[in-house]
Amino acid sequence: MEEMSTISSLSKKNLDSFGKPKDTKVSHDLQDKIEGRSLPSNLDAEQGILAACIVDASGEVMSNCIEKALRPEDFYFTKHQLVYDALLDLHNETIEPDEIVLVEKLKTNGSLEQAGGQDAITSLTGRIDTTAHASFWLDIVKQKSLLRKCIYMAFEMIDGANQQPANVEDFLASFEQRVCSLGEDQNVRASIPFREPIQHAMEQIQKMLSREETDGVLTGYSDLDGLTNGFKPGEMIVLAARPSVGKTSLAMNIVENIAFSSKYKDSPRHALVFSLEMSSTSLAMRLICGRARVNMNDLRKGFVPRGQAEKLHQTSKDFQQAPLWVDDTSGLSINQIRAKARRLKMRNKLDFIVVDYLQLISTESRVLSRENQISEISRGLKAMAKELEVPVLVLSQLNRDSEKERRDPRLSDLRESGAIEQDADVVMLLGKHRKGEDVREMDYDGEGEAPEEDFEPIVLILAKQRNGPTGKINLAFRRKYTRFESMQQDHRLN
């Protein structure tokens, strides 16, 4: 018997569990608006799954409920919530449930009368003859719970919109994230036979042996790709450096290489750049001049030969056709970034994300310390990579220790939080080459001929790679074009 119950029969505890995070409460105004409206529920299914948990001596039904993340608040009726809560207690204490033991546990919890008394517990077990349909009852209870959460969330969204929030973008992003989290709660993965990942791994091995295209997104720097085999979907890659060393330039060079790679001619890779520091026009100027090999200083002065001007025009046309997106909104929160990326992937293909840079992402919590805020942002970026199944390149600042001690940067130099190092699958550190001459400190004064070789040797340290080797890669930074190029075709493994 399926029934559409009204919320007037719902307890305060049950109402508070409607799609809400556990640390929030439902406003009295919102309770009044929902009061008396019909809500989805199924009395028979709730009684059936509880009865199956009680009579099943093997414990398989209870284990299945826990595996599918069935919670007390998923039950509509308060008495059923209390019974299931007591069943969870017995399961945690490894006590096999029956009517007598369950009644005693409810007495201990002080909730026997609220659960309907001993007669109600006895009548529960008489509701079923077999546990064969327990999985179906479980699915029905979960589905009704999800529908109630959707109804509650819809009313809360209406209530919030009527209050005319100052930041509509934040308001929309928060609800978008919560709606997606409802779906994630339903997609609880069960344990699978190990033969399935083994089969998937063998497919990847066969691709590698036959030199076919792998899942990784290649950066265009052969030394780096030789170590990483490309950035994999779901990975969080951190590129960290001190200010003005070139982390934005390297990130944008990687984006350019991905967009124009001949390897992806038949299947272009789409990239999204969140630029929290530079404007989109500045990024575009840098990309066009770098690819066209035009000195930006000469361009600013208007001294550009005709041939280079034509090259700039053609390069701009190439970029207009490239599958690239940019968002230069300042002060984005991690929820806004995730919402924007999620929307873009729903409308278009998305294969690569760049966030420039981590310390500029705002947080909604002003109470947490800066270290905890950075940890929260880092976890959010890793969650976005896994949710969207794309590699996410995150730029980050390093502290001053490497400069003070005149050494190469290392993982402990990551600024403000060790969580970045922990969450990242790959960590790359940019440092000035200690053995080479820093030509950026030799500013050309414009008199006489400019030096033919105008570059700064930079070392890219692959300090962490969860599924591969670490090492050092030598790069040349062409300062006239703000462009990184491979200095030599070799790298040293650690």
C-alpha positions as CSV (number, residue, x, y, z in Angstrom):
1,M,0.0,0.0,0.0
2,E,1.6,3.2,-1.1
3,E,0.4,6.4,0.5
4,M,1.0,10.1,0.1
5,S,1.3,11.3,3.7
6,T,1.1,14.8,4.9
7,I,3.8,16.7,6.6
8,S,1.6,17.4,9.6
9,S,2.2,13.9,10.8
10,L,6.0,14.4,10.5
11,S,8.0,15.0,13.6
12,K,10.5,17.9,13.9
13,K,13.3,15.5,13.8
14,N,12.1,14.0,10.5
15,L,11.5,17.4,9.0
16,D,15.0,18.5,9.9
17,S,16.5,15.6,8.0
18,F,14.9,16.7,4.7
19,G,17.8,17.1,2.3
20,K,19.5,19.3,4.8
21,P,23.1,19.1,6.0
22,K,23.2,17.8,9.5
23,D,24.5,21.0,10.9
24,T,21.5,23.1,9.7
25,K,17.9,23.5,10.8
26,V,14.7,24.1,9.0
27,S,13.3,27.6,9.5
28,H,9.9,27.9,11.2
29,D,8.6,29.9,8.2
30,L,9.6,27.1,5.8
31,Q,7.9,24.5,8.0
32,D,4.7,26.5,7.9
33,K,4.8,26.7,4.1
34,I,5.2,22.9,3.7
35,E,2.8,22.1,6.5
36,G,-0.2,20.0,5.3
37,R,1.2,19.2,1.8
38,S,1.4,15.6,0.7
39,L,4.8,14.0,0.7
40,P,5.9,10.7,-0.9
41,S,6.2,7.7,1.4
42,N,5.4,3.9,1.4
43,L,4.3,2.4,4.7
44,D,4.5,-1.2,3.5
45,A,8.0,-0.8,2.1
46,E,9.3,0.7,5.3
47,Q,7.7,-2.0,7.5
48,G,8.9,-4.7,5.1
49,I,12.6,-3.7,5.1
50,L,12.5,-3.3,8.9
51,A,10.9,-6.7,9.3
52,A,13.5,-8.3,7.0
53,C,16.3,-6.8,9.0
54,I,14.8,-8.4,12.2
55,V,14.0,-11.9,10.9
56,D,17.1,-12.4,8.7
57,A,19.5,-14.5,10.8
58,S,22.3,-14.2,8.3
59,G,22.5,-10.4,8.6
60,E,22.7,-10.1,4.8
61,V,19.7,-7.7,4.7
62,M,21.2,-5.4,7.3
63,S,24.5,-5.4,5.6
64,N,22.9,-4.5,2.3
65,C,21.1,-1.6,3.9
66,I,24.4,-0.3,5.3
67,E,26.1,-0.8,2.0
68,K,23.4,1.2,0.2
69,A,23.8,4.0,2.8
70,L,20.3,3.6,4.2
71,R,20.0,6.1,7.0
72,P,17.4,6.5,9.8
73,E,16.2,9.8,8.2
74,D,15.4,7.9,4.9
75,F,12.3,6.5,6.8
76,Y,9.3,8.8,6.7
77,F,7.7,7.7,9.9
78,T,9.4,8.6,13.2
79,K,8.7,5.2,14.8
80,H,10.5,3.5,11.9
81,Q,13.4,5.9,12.2
82,L,13.8,4.8,15.9
83,V,13.5,1.1,15.1
84,Y,16.2,1.3,12.3
85,D,18.4,3.4,14.6
86,A,18.2,0.6,17.2
87,L,18.9,-2.0,14.6
88,L,22.1,-0.1,13.6
89,D,23.2,0.0,17.2
90,L,22.8,-3.8,17.5
91,H,24.7,-4.3,14.2
92,N,27.6,-2.2,15.5
93,E,27.6,-4.2,18.7
94,T,27.6,-7.4,16.6
95,I,24.4,-8.6,18.3
96,E,22.0,-10.6,16.2
97,P,18.6,-8.9,16.3
98,D,15.2,-10.5,17.2
99,E,12.0,-9.1,18.7
100,I,13.1,-9.5,22.3
101,V,16.6,-8.0,21.8
102,L,15.3,-5.1,19.7
103,V,12.6,-4.2,22.3
104,E,15.3,-4.2,25.0
105,K,17.6,-2.0,22.9
106,L,14.7,0.5,22.4
107,K,14.1,0.5,26.1
108,T,17.8,1.3,26.7
109,N,17.6,4.1,24.2
110,G,14.4,5.4,25.9
111,S,12.5,5.3,22.7
112,L,10.3,2.2,23.0
113,E,7.0,4.1,23.5
114,Q,7.8,6.5,20.6
115,A,8.4,3.4,18.4
116,G,4.9,2.1,19.2
117,G,5.6,-0.2,22.1
118,Q,6.3,-3.9,22.2
119,D,3.1,-4.8,20.3
120,A,4.2,-2.7,17.3
121,I,7.6,-4.4,17.2
122,T,5.9,-7.9,17.3
123,S,3.5,-6.9,14.6
124,L,6.3,-5.8,12.3
125,T,7.8,-9.3,12.0
126,G,4.3,-10.7,11.1
127,R,4.2,-8.4,8.0
128,I,6.4,-10.6,5.8
129,D,6.8,-14.3,5.0
130,T,10.2,-14.1,3.3
131,T,13.1,-11.7,2.9
132,A,13.3,-12.4,-0.8
133,H,12.0,-9.0,-1.7
134,A,14.1,-7.0,0.8
135,S,16.2,-5.3,-1.9
136,F,13.1,-4.0,-3.7
137,W,11.7,-2.6,-0.4
138,L,15.1,-1.0,0.2
139,D,15.0,0.7,-3.2
140,I,11.5,2.0,-2.6
141,V,12.4,3.5,0.7
142,K,15.5,5.2,-0.8
143,Q,13.5,6.6,-3.7
144,K,10.7,8.0,-1.6
145,S,13.3,9.6,0.7
146,L,15.0,11.2,-2.3
147,L,11.7,12.6,-3.6
148,R,11.0,14.2,-0.2
149,K,14.4,15.8,-0.2
150,C,13.8,17.2,-3.7
151,I,10.5,18.7,-2.5
152,Y,12.0,20.2,0.6
153,M,14.9,21.6,-1.4
154,A,12.5,23.1,-3.9
155,F,10.6,24.9,-1.2
156,E,13.9,26.1,0.4
157,M,15.1,27.5,-2.9
158,I,11.8,29.4,-3.4
159,D,12.1,30.7,0.2
160,G,15.7,31.7,-0.4
161,A,15.0,33.4,-3.7
162,N,12.1,35.4,-2.1
163,Q,14.6,36.8,0.4
164,Q,16.5,38.3,-2.7
165,P,20.1,37.2,-1.8
166,A,22.8,39.8,-2.6
167,N,25.0,37.3,-4.4
168,V,22.7,35.4,-6.8
169,E,25.7,33.4,-8.3
170,D,26.6,32.0,-4.9
171,F,23.0,31.2,-4.2
172,L,22.6,29.3,-7.4
173,A,25.9,27.5,-7.1
174,S,25.1,26.3,-3.6
175,F,21.8,24.7,-4.7
176,E,23.4,23.3,-7.8
177,Q,26.0,21.6,-5.7
178,R,23.3,20.2,-3.3
179,V,21.2,18.9,-6.1
180,C,24.2,17.0,-7.5
181,S,25.0,15.7,-4.1
182,L,21.5,14.2,-3.9
183,G,22.3,12.1,-7.0
184,E,25.7,11.2,-5.6
185,D,24.1,9.8,-2.5
186,Q,22.0,7.4,-4.7
187,N,25.0,6.2,-6.6
188,V,26.7,4.1,-3.9
189,R,29.1,1.7,-5.6
190,A,29.0,-1.8,-4.3
191,S,32.2,-4.0,-4.0
192,I,33.1,-5.4,-7.4
193,P,35.2,-8.5,-8.3
194,F,38.8,-7.6,-8.8
195,R,38.7,-9.1,-12.3
196,E,36.9,-6.0,-13.5
197,P,39.7,-3.4,-12.7
198,I,42.3,-6.0,-13.8
199,Q,40.5,-6.2,-17.2
200,H,40.5,-2.4,-17.4
201,A,44.2,-2.2,-16.5
202,M,45.0,-4.8,-19.2
203,E,43.2,-2.7,-21.8
204,Q,45.4,0.3,-20.8
205,I,48.5,-2.0,-20.9
206,Q,47.6,-3.1,-24.4
207,K,47.3,0.5,-25.5
208,M,50.7,1.3,-24.1
209,L,52.3,-1.7,-25.8
210,S,50.7,-0.9,-29.2
211,R,51.6,2.8,-28.7
212,E,48.0,3.8,-29.1
213,E,46.6,7.0,-27.6
214,T,46.2,6.7,-23.8
215,D,43.7,8.4,-21.5
216,G,46.3,10.9,-20.4
217,V,46.2,14.5,-21.7
218,L,49.7,15.2,-23.2
219,T,51.3,18.5,-22.3
220,G,53.4,18.9,-25.4
221,Y,56.7,18.8,-23.4
222,S,58.1,15.5,-24.3
223,D,60.4,15.2,-21.2
224,L,57.4,15.8,-18.9
225,D,55.1,13.5,-20.9
226,G,57.8,10.9,-20.8
227,L,57.6,10.9,-17.0
228,T,53.8,11.3,-16.5
229,N,52.5,9.7,-19.7
230,G,50.0,12.6,-19.8
231,F,47.7,14.0,-17.1
232,K,45.0,11.4,-16.3
233,P,41.3,12.0,-15.8
234,G,40.4,12.6,-12.1
235,E,43.9,13.8,-11.2
236,M,44.7,17.0,-9.4
237,I,48.0,18.4,-10.7
238,V,49.7,21.2,-8.7
239,L,52.2,23.6,-10.4
240,A,53.8,25.7,-7.8
241,A,56.4,28.5,-7.9
242,R,57.5,31.8,-6.4
243,P,56.0,34.9,-7.9
244,S,57.3,35.9,-11.4
245,V,59.0,32.6,-12.1
246,G,56.5,31.7,-14.8
247,K,53.8,29.3,-13.5
248,T,51.0,31.1,-15.4
249,S,53.1,31.1,-18.6
250,L,53.9,27.4,-18.3
251,A,50.2,26.6,-17.6
252,M,49.0,28.6,-20.6
253,N,51.7,27.0,-22.8
254,I,50.4,23.6,-21.8
255,V,46.8,24.7,-22.7
256,E,48.1,26.0,-26.1
257,N,50.0,22.7,-26.8
258,I,46.9,20.7,-26.0
259,A,44.6,22.9,-28.2
260,F,46.9,22.7,-31.2
261,S,48.5,19.3,-30.8
262,S,48.5,17.2,-34.0
263,K,47.9,14.1,-31.8
264,Y,44.4,15.5,-31.1
265,K,43.6,16.7,-34.6
266,D,40.8,14.2,-35.1
267,S,39.5,14.5,-31.5
268,P,40.3,17.9,-30.1
269,R,40.8,18.3,-26.4
270,H,38.7,21.1,-24.8
271,A,40.2,23.2,-22.0
272,L,38.8,25.6,-19.5
273,V,40.9,28.2,-17.7
274,F,39.9,30.0,-14.5
275,S,42.1,33.1,-14.3
276,L,41.6,34.7,-10.9
277,E,44.6,36.9,-11.3
278,M,44.9,38.0,-14.9
279,S,42.2,39.3,-17.2
280,S,41.2,37.2,-20.1
281,T,42.4,39.9,-22.5
282,S,45.9,39.8,-20.9
283,L,46.0,36.0,-21.2
284,A,44.9,36.2,-24.9
285,M,47.6,38.8,-25.6
286,R,50.2,36.6,-24.0
287,L,49.1,33.5,-25.9
288,I,49.0,35.3,-29.3
289,C,52.4,36.9,-29.0
290,G,54.0,33.8,-27.6
291,R,52.7,31.5,-30.4
292,A,53.5,34.1,-33.1
293,R,57.0,34.7,-31.6
294,V,56.4,38.4,-31.4
295,N,58.1,40.5,-28.7
296,M,55.4,42.1,-26.5
297,N,57.6,45.1,-25.7
298,D,58.0,45.8,-29.4
299,L,54.3,45.5,-29.9
300,R,53.5,47.9,-27.1
301,K,55.9,50.4,-28.8
302,G,54.3,49.8,-32.2
303,F,57.5,48.6,-33.7
304,V,56.4,45.4,-35.4
305,P,57.5,44.4,-38.9
306,R,54.7,43.8,-41.5
307,G,55.4,40.0,-41.6
308,Q,55.0,39.7,-37.8
309,A,51.8,41.7,-37.9
310,E,50.3,39.3,-40.5
311,K,51.5,36.4,-38.2
312,L,49.7,37.9,-35.3
313,H,46.5,38.2,-37.3
314,Q,46.7,34.6,-38.4
315,T,47.5,33.4,-34.9
316,S,44.5,35.2,-33.5
317,K,42.3,33.4,-36.1
318,D,43.7,30.1,-35.0
319,F,42.9,30.8,-31.3
320,Q,39.4,31.8,-32.2
321,Q,38.8,28.4,-33.7
322,A,40.5,26.6,-30.7
323,P,38.3,24.7,-28.2
324,L,39.3,26.9,-25.3
325,W,37.2,28.6,-22.6
326,V,38.2,31.2,-20.1
327,D,36.6,32.7,-16.9
328,D,38.4,35.6,-15.4
329,T,35.9,36.3,-12.6
330,S,37.8,37.4,-9.5
331,G,37.2,36.0,-6.1
332,L,35.4,32.8,-7.2
333,S,34.6,30.3,-4.4
334,I,35.3,26.6,-4.9
335,N,31.6,25.9,-5.2
336,Q,31.3,28.5,-8.0
337,I,34.3,27.0,-9.8
338,R,32.8,23.5,-9.6
339,A,29.4,24.7,-10.7
340,K,30.8,26.6,-13.7
341,A,32.9,23.6,-14.8
342,R,30.0,21.3,-14.3
343,R,27.7,23.4,-16.5
344,L,30.3,23.7,-19.2
345,K,30.8,19.9,-19.3
346,M,27.1,19.4,-19.5
347,R,26.9,21.7,-22.6
348,N,30.2,20.9,-24.2
349,K,33.0,18.4,-24.0
350,L,35.6,19.2,-21.3
351,D,39.0,17.5,-21.1
352,F,41.3,19.8,-19.1
353,I,40.9,22.5,-16.4
354,V,43.4,25.1,-15.2
355,V,42.9,27.1,-12.0
356,D,45.2,30.2,-11.6
357,Y,45.7,30.2,-8.7
358,L,44.7,28.3,-5.5
359,Q,45.4,31.0,-2.9
360,L,43.0,33.5,-4.7
361,I,40.0,31.2,-4.4
362,S,37.6,32.7,-1.8
363,T,36.0,30.7,0.9
364,E,32.5,30.9,2.3
365,S,33.7,30.3,5.9
366,R,35.3,33.3,7.6
367,V,35.7,31.4,10.9
368,L,38.3,28.8,9.8
369,S,42.0,29.6,9.9
370,R,43.8,30.3,6.6
371,E,45.4,26.8,6.7
372,N,42.0,25.2,7.1
373,Q,40.5,27.3,4.4
374,I,43.3,26.2,1.9
375,S,42.7,22.6,3.0
376,E,39.0,23.0,2.2
377,I,39.7,24.5,-1.2
378,S,42.3,21.8,-2.0
379,R,39.8,19.0,-1.2
380,G,37.2,20.8,-3.3
381,L,39.5,20.9,-6.3
382,K,40.3,17.2,-6.0
383,A,36.6,16.4,-5.6
384,M,36.0,18.4,-8.8
385,A,38.6,16.4,-10.7
386,K,37.0,13.1,-9.7
387,E,33.5,14.3,-10.2
388,L,34.0,15.6,-13.7
389,E,36.7,12.9,-14.6
390,V,39.1,15.5,-16.0
391,P,42.7,16.4,-15.0
392,V,42.7,19.7,-13.1
393,L,45.9,21.8,-13.2
394,V,46.1,24.0,-10.1
395,L,48.6,26.8,-9.7
396,S,49.9,27.6,-6.3
397,Q,52.4,29.8,-4.5
398,L,55.5,28.7,-2.7
399,N,56.8,30.2,0.5
400,R,60.2,32.1,0.6
401,D,62.2,29.3,2.2
402,S,63.8,28.2,-1.1
403,E,64.9,31.8,-1.8
404,K,66.3,32.4,1.6
405,E,68.2,29.1,1.6
406,R,69.2,29.4,-2.1
407,R,68.1,25.9,-3.0
408,D,65.7,24.2,-5.3
409,P,62.0,24.3,-4.1
410,R,60.6,21.2,-2.4
411,L,57.2,19.9,-1.3
412,S,57.4,21.4,2.2
413,D,57.6,24.8,0.5
414,L,53.9,24.7,-0.6
415,R,52.4,27.7,1.0
416,E,49.9,27.7,3.9
417,S,48.8,24.0,3.9
418,G,50.2,20.5,3.8
419,A,46.8,19.4,2.4
420,I,47.8,20.5,-1.1
421,E,50.6,18.0,-1.1
422,Q,48.3,15.4,0.3
423,D,45.5,15.9,-2.1
424,A,47.5,16.3,-5.3
425,D,48.3,13.3,-7.5
426,V,51.1,15.2,-9.2
427,V,53.2,18.1,-7.8
428,M,55.5,20.1,-10.1
429,L,57.7,22.9,-8.8
430,L,59.3,25.6,-10.9
431,G,62.7,27.0,-9.8
432,K,65.5,29.0,-11.2
433,H,68.4,26.9,-12.5
434,R,71.2,27.3,-10.0
435,K,73.9,26.4,-12.5
436,G,72.7,28.7,-15.3
437,E,72.9,32.4,-15.7
438,D,69.7,34.3,-14.9
439,V,69.4,36.4,-18.0
440,R,66.1,38.0,-16.7
441,E,68.3,40.0,-14.4
442,M,70.3,41.3,-17.4
443,D,67.7,43.7,-18.8
444,Y,68.5,44.7,-22.3
445,D,68.8,48.6,-22.5
446,G,68.0,48.8,-26.3
447,E,71.4,50.0,-27.4
448,G,73.2,47.8,-29.9
449,E,72.1,44.4,-30.9
450,A,70.1,42.3,-28.5
451,P,71.6,39.0,-27.5
452,E,70.6,36.2,-29.9
453,E,70.0,33.7,-27.1
454,D,67.5,35.4,-24.7
455,F,66.3,32.9,-22.3
456,E,66.3,31.9,-18.6
457,P,67.1,28.3,-17.7
458,I,64.4,27.0,-15.5
459,V,64.2,23.6,-13.7
460,L,60.8,21.9,-13.5
461,I,60.9,19.5,-10.5
462,L,58.4,16.6,-10.6
463,A,58.4,16.3,-6.8
464,K,55.5,14.0,-6.5
465,Q,53.7,11.6,-8.8
466,R,51.3,9.1,-7.2
467,N,51.5,6.6,-10.0
468,G,55.0,7.2,-11.5
469,P,58.6,8.4,-11.1
470,T,59.8,11.8,-10.0
471,G,62.5,13.7,-11.7
472,K,63.9,17.0,-12.9
473,I,63.3,18.6,-16.4
474,N,65.3,21.5,-17.9
475,L,63.2,24.2,-19.6
476,A,64.1,27.4,-21.3
477,F,62.0,30.4,-20.6
478,R,62.0,32.8,-23.6
479,R,61.4,36.0,-21.9
480,K,60.6,38.0,-25.0
481,Y,57.7,35.7,-25.8
482,T,56.8,34.6,-22.2
483,R,57.1,31.1,-23.5
484,F,58.6,27.9,-22.2
485,E,60.4,25.5,-24.5
486,S,62.3,22.2,-23.9
487,M,66.0,23.0,-23.4
488,Q,67.2,19.5,-24.0
489,Q,65.6,16.2,-24.7
490,D,66.6,14.4,-21.5
491,H,65.5,14.2,-17.9
492,R,66.9,12.7,-14.7
493,L,64.9,10.3,-12.7
494,N,65.0,10.3,-9.0
